[in-house]
Amino acid sequence: MDSFVHAVRNGVLIPSSEATVPVTLREVQCNFSVYEAIRVIRGRVVHLPEHLQRLGYSARSIGLVHPFTDSLIEKWIYDLIAADSIESSTMRILIIGGAEPVLFITAAPILEYPRSMYEQGVACTVYYGERFLPQCKTGNLLINYLALEDAKRKGAFEALLIDRQGCIREGTRSNFYGFRDGVLHTAPLDMVLEGVTRRSILRAASELGFPVREQAVRLADLGAFDEVFISSTSMAAMPVSRVEDLVFGPVHTRTLELCRIVRERESEEKA
């Protein structure tokens, strides 16, 4: 059983309860931070180079200067894995900027979803708003929070963010996709975060012979799609059975095939 009693602060192992920062710190108040969520499976990190590459990109994009190299962060991750004998976990890397940047690595039980969600699909609501600097994974998550809380109040699993042109950009914690006439549609990279799992999804789609069109789906056109799904590190590819009053399914064959390939690749990835 994984214990999760430690965290890392700037390379030092500390009790997880001490992974805190002062609320008076300006960078905390302004959410001047970047982060990544990673999966640990059988004691190794999945897609670590890709996550570290995106972490660095996000930091550079907002001018967050820090001394933490990829090799140091990797070492500290595995120090934490060794200290708590972690076999599986969802880990979070958080860098808070400022005159004295702080990097935290924390671990929690791995985030997984019941099989029934994949078999039946999940419900989504829509929320009008766009993330600030959508290509970056920053701590500025107010729109995500508001949209997801609105979805929960309505009994839905996820909220899809709709931009001022009426296009579905992404979910609050996911990328969005839809099949129409055999073509897989998803928003282009200049509109959304380049999800690590998104890359795996598009690679698998190409291997399965599905043409891919990186073009945002207009909410008004969503009814013409016969299968839609969302993706993230934790869920791989999750079928969507309903978006507001639009119903999809009950068969989600292509989504589940993509999900299977993504998960198999994660299991085969070498440490």
C-alpha positions as CSV (number, residue, x, y, z in Angstrom):
1,M,0.0,0.0,0.0
2,D,1.5,3.4,-1.0
3,S,2.0,5.7,2.0
4,F,2.4,9.2,0.5
5,V,3.9,10.5,3.7
6,H,6.6,12.7,2.0
7,A,6.8,15.5,-0.5
8,V,9.7,17.3,-2.2
9,R,10.5,20.9,-1.7
10,N,13.4,22.2,-3.9
11,G,15.0,18.7,-3.8
12,V,14.5,18.1,-0.1
13,L,12.2,15.4,1.2
14,I,9.8,16.8,3.7
15,P,6.6,15.6,5.4
16,S,3.7,16.0,3.0
17,S,1.9,18.1,5.6
18,E,4.7,20.7,5.3
19,A,4.3,21.2,1.5
20,T,2.9,24.7,2.0
21,V,3.6,28.3,1.0
22,P,2.6,31.6,2.7
23,V,-0.7,33.1,1.5
24,T,1.0,36.5,1.7
25,L,3.4,35.7,-1.0
26,R,2.6,37.8,-4.0
27,E,3.3,35.0,-6.5
28,V,0.8,32.8,-4.7
29,Q,-1.8,35.5,-4.6
30,C,-1.3,36.1,-8.4
31,N,-1.1,32.4,-9.3
32,F,2.3,32.9,-10.9
33,S,3.0,29.2,-11.2
34,V,3.1,26.3,-13.6
35,Y,2.4,22.6,-13.0
36,E,2.2,19.1,-14.4
37,A,0.2,16.1,-13.3
38,I,2.0,12.8,-14.0
39,R,1.1,9.1,-13.6
40,V,3.4,6.6,-11.8
41,I,2.7,3.0,-12.7
42,R,4.7,0.1,-11.2
43,G,7.2,2.6,-9.8
44,R,8.0,4.5,-12.9
45,V,6.7,7.7,-14.5
46,V,4.7,7.6,-17.7
47,H,5.8,10.1,-20.4
48,L,8.1,11.9,-18.1
49,P,10.2,13.6,-20.8
50,E,7.1,15.0,-22.5
51,H,5.7,16.3,-19.2
52,L,9.0,18.0,-18.3
53,Q,9.2,19.5,-21.8
54,R,5.8,21.0,-21.4
55,L,6.6,22.2,-17.9
56,G,9.6,24.1,-19.2
57,Y,7.6,25.5,-22.1
58,S,4.9,26.8,-19.8
59,A,7.5,28.4,-17.5
60,R,9.3,30.2,-20.3
61,S,6.0,31.4,-21.8
62,I,5.1,33.3,-18.7
63,G,8.6,34.4,-17.9
64,L,8.9,32.2,-14.8
65,V,12.7,31.8,-14.4
66,H,13.9,29.0,-12.1
67,P,17.0,26.9,-11.6
68,F,15.4,23.5,-11.7
69,T,16.7,21.3,-14.6
70,D,14.9,18.4,-16.0
71,S,17.5,16.0,-14.7
72,L,17.1,17.4,-11.2
73,I,13.3,17.2,-11.3
74,E,13.5,13.6,-12.5
75,K,15.9,12.7,-9.7
76,W,13.7,14.3,-7.1
77,I,10.6,12.4,-8.5
78,Y,12.4,9.1,-8.1
79,D,13.7,10.1,-4.7
80,L,10.1,10.5,-3.6
81,I,9.1,7.2,-5.2
82,A,11.9,5.5,-3.3
83,A,11.2,7.2,0.0
84,D,7.6,6.1,0.1
85,S,7.9,2.9,-1.9
86,I,5.4,4.2,-4.4
87,E,4.0,1.7,-6.9
88,S,1.2,3.8,-8.4
89,S,0.3,7.4,-7.9
90,T,-0.8,10.7,-9.4
91,M,2.0,13.1,-8.8
92,R,1.9,16.9,-9.2
93,I,4.9,19.1,-10.0
94,L,4.3,22.7,-9.0
95,I,6.7,25.6,-9.6
96,I,5.9,28.9,-8.0
97,G,8.0,31.8,-9.4
98,G,9.4,34.9,-7.8
99,A,12.8,36.0,-6.4
100,E,13.2,32.6,-4.8
101,P,11.3,30.0,-6.9
102,V,9.9,27.0,-5.1
103,L,9.3,23.6,-6.6
104,F,7.0,21.0,-4.9
105,I,6.4,17.4,-5.9
106,T,3.5,15.8,-4.2
107,A,1.9,12.4,-4.5
108,A,-1.6,11.1,-4.1
109,P,-3.5,7.9,-5.0
110,I,-3.7,7.3,-8.7
111,L,-6.7,8.9,-10.3
112,E,-8.8,6.2,-12.0
113,Y,-12.4,6.0,-13.2
114,P,-14.9,3.1,-13.0
115,R,-15.3,0.8,-16.0
116,S,-18.9,1.8,-16.2
117,M,-17.9,5.3,-17.3
118,Y,-16.0,3.9,-20.3
119,E,-18.9,1.5,-21.1
120,Q,-21.7,4.1,-20.8
121,G,-19.9,7.4,-21.4
122,V,-20.1,10.5,-19.3
123,A,-22.2,13.7,-19.4
124,C,-20.8,17.1,-20.2
125,T,-22.2,20.6,-19.9
126,V,-21.0,23.7,-21.8
127,Y,-19.6,26.9,-20.2
128,Y,-18.8,30.1,-22.1
129,G,-15.3,31.2,-21.5
130,E,-11.7,30.7,-22.5
131,R,-8.6,29.9,-20.5
132,F,-5.9,32.6,-20.2
133,L,-2.8,31.5,-22.3
134,P,-4.4,28.2,-23.4
135,Q,-1.1,26.7,-24.6
136,C,0.4,26.9,-21.1
137,K,-0.4,24.8,-18.0
138,T,-0.4,27.6,-15.4
139,G,-2.0,28.0,-12.0
140,N,-4.5,30.4,-13.5
141,L,-7.5,28.0,-13.3
142,L,-10.4,30.2,-12.3
143,I,-12.4,29.6,-15.5
144,N,-11.7,25.8,-15.1
145,Y,-12.9,25.9,-11.5
146,L,-16.1,27.8,-12.2
147,A,-17.0,25.7,-15.2
148,L,-16.4,22.4,-13.5
149,E,-18.4,23.4,-10.4
150,D,-21.2,24.4,-12.6
151,A,-21.1,21.0,-14.3
152,K,-21.1,19.2,-10.9
153,R,-24.1,21.1,-9.8
154,K,-25.9,19.8,-12.9
155,G,-24.8,16.2,-12.3
156,A,-22.3,16.2,-15.2
157,F,-18.7,14.8,-15.2
158,E,-17.0,17.6,-17.2
159,A,-17.6,21.1,-18.7
160,L,-16.6,22.0,-22.2
161,L,-15.3,25.6,-22.7
162,I,-17.0,27.5,-25.5
163,D,-15.1,30.5,-27.0
164,R,-16.5,33.7,-28.4
165,Q,-16.8,32.2,-31.9
166,G,-19.0,29.4,-30.5
167,C,-16.3,26.8,-30.8
168,I,-15.6,24.0,-28.4
169,R,-12.0,24.5,-27.3
170,E,-11.4,21.9,-24.6
171,G,-12.7,20.7,-21.3
172,T,-11.7,22.1,-17.9
173,R,-9.3,19.1,-17.5
174,S,-9.3,17.5,-20.9
175,N,-8.9,17.8,-24.6
176,F,-12.1,17.4,-26.8
177,Y,-12.6,15.3,-29.9
178,G,-15.4,14.3,-32.2
179,F,-15.9,11.9,-35.1
180,R,-17.9,13.1,-38.1
181,D,-18.1,11.2,-41.4
182,G,-15.1,9.0,-40.3
183,V,-12.9,12.0,-39.6
184,L,-11.6,12.8,-36.1
185,H,-11.9,16.5,-35.3
186,T,-10.1,18.3,-32.5
187,A,-9.1,21.9,-31.8
188,P,-5.7,23.1,-33.2
189,L,-2.7,23.7,-30.9
190,D,-3.0,27.5,-31.1
191,M,-6.3,27.2,-29.3
192,V,-5.6,24.6,-26.6
193,L,-3.1,23.0,-24.3
194,E,-1.0,20.4,-26.2
195,G,-1.9,17.5,-24.0
196,V,0.6,14.7,-23.6
197,T,-2.2,12.2,-24.0
198,R,-3.5,14.2,-27.0
199,R,-0.4,13.4,-28.9
200,S,-0.9,9.7,-28.1
201,I,-4.5,9.8,-29.2
202,L,-3.7,11.4,-32.5
203,R,-0.8,9.0,-33.1
204,A,-3.2,6.0,-32.4
205,A,-5.9,7.5,-34.6
206,S,-3.4,7.8,-37.5
207,E,-2.3,4.2,-37.0
208,L,-6.0,3.0,-37.1
209,G,-6.5,4.9,-40.3
210,F,-8.7,7.7,-39.0
211,P,-8.1,10.9,-40.8
212,V,-7.5,13.8,-38.4
213,R,-8.6,17.4,-38.9
214,E,-7.3,19.9,-36.3
215,Q,-10.2,22.2,-36.5
216,A,-12.4,23.3,-33.6
217,V,-15.9,22.0,-33.5
218,R,-18.6,24.6,-33.5
219,L,-21.1,23.9,-30.7
220,A,-24.0,24.5,-33.2
221,D,-22.6,21.7,-35.4
222,L,-22.1,19.2,-32.7
223,G,-25.3,17.3,-33.5
224,A,-23.8,16.2,-36.8
225,F,-21.1,14.2,-34.9
226,D,-21.7,10.5,-34.2
227,E,-19.1,9.9,-31.5
228,V,-17.4,12.3,-29.1
229,F,-14.9,11.9,-26.3
230,I,-12.4,13.7,-24.1
231,S,-8.9,12.8,-23.0
232,S,-6.4,13.5,-20.2
233,T,-3.5,11.9,-18.4
234,S,-5.8,10.2,-15.9
235,M,-8.6,9.2,-18.2
236,A,-6.8,8.4,-21.5
237,A,-9.9,8.5,-23.9
238,M,-13.2,8.8,-22.1
239,P,-16.4,8.4,-24.2
240,V,-19.0,11.2,-23.9
241,S,-22.6,10.1,-23.9
242,R,-24.3,13.5,-23.6
243,V,-23.4,17.2,-24.1
244,E,-26.3,19.2,-22.6
245,D,-29.3,17.8,-24.5
246,L,-27.4,16.1,-27.3
247,V,-27.0,12.3,-26.9
248,F,-24.2,10.2,-28.3
249,G,-23.7,6.4,-28.4
250,P,-24.6,4.0,-27.0
251,V,-21.6,2.5,-28.9
252,H,-18.2,4.1,-28.4
253,T,-16.1,1.6,-30.4
254,R,-13.5,4.0,-31.8
255,T,-13.0,5.8,-28.6
256,L,-12.5,2.6,-26.6
257,E,-10.0,1.4,-29.2
258,L,-8.0,4.6,-28.9
259,C,-8.2,4.3,-25.1
260,R,-6.9,0.7,-25.2
261,I,-3.9,1.7,-27.4
262,V,-3.0,4.6,-25.3
263,R,-3.0,2.6,-22.1
264,E,-1.1,-0.3,-23.7
265,R,1.6,2.1,-24.7
266,E,1.9,3.5,-21.2
267,S,2.3,-0.1,-19.8
268,E,5.0,-0.9,-22.4
269,E,6.9,2.3,-21.9
270,K,10.4,1.7,-20.4
271,A,11.4,3.4,-17.2
